[in-house]
Amino acid sequence: MAAETEPLPVLFTHGAERDLRAIYRRRLSQRGASGPDGADAVLDRLVDAIETLGTFPQRGPVPSELDALGIREYRQLSLPPWRVIYRAGARDVTVMIIADARRDFRTLLEECLIGGR
């Protein structure tokens, strides 16, 4: 019987925390806190999916915008309409960006990852 490995801790950069708060506030102003598409449900959906990265850190593909530049240290989790950009390390998973996938991601990635958000 194979031993189960402990999930890696999932950490958030300050920028990713800001992103999550902004998504929550935006949804709260649009739809309120309750209901299946309210701010609380959206936050729960995002956080639950992100927490699975500790168990399956390599599950997401390299973002095509970064792959085209030869940068392969980041991966993404798609939760329409959001994309979660993260880095899976040996000891933890770090969430870098949580943003609306309809944005210009090339510019966003350059600003946040290459520019040192």
C-alpha positions, 0 to 999 in steps of 0.5 A: 500500500502506497503512503499518501503524501501530505498536500503542499501548503498553498500560499498567496502573494499580496497581489493575489490576495488583492485580486481575490478581495477585488473579485469578492467586492465586485461580485458583492456589488453586482449580486450581493453576498448570498445565492448560487452566484453571489459573492460568498459562493464565488469566493468559496468556488475559487478558494476550494479550487485553489486549495486542490493545487496543494494535492495536484500542483502540476495539474494546470498547463503553462500559460500560453503567453508565458510559454511563448516567451520560454517561461515555464515556471508558472502554471494556470488553473482555469475557473471561467471567467477567471484564470489563476496563475501559480508557481508549484515549488518543491515545498509549496504552491504560490498563487501569483495572480487571480484575474478575469480571463477576458483581460489582456493577459499578456500585458497583465503577466508582463506587469505582474510576473516579469515586472515584479508585482 
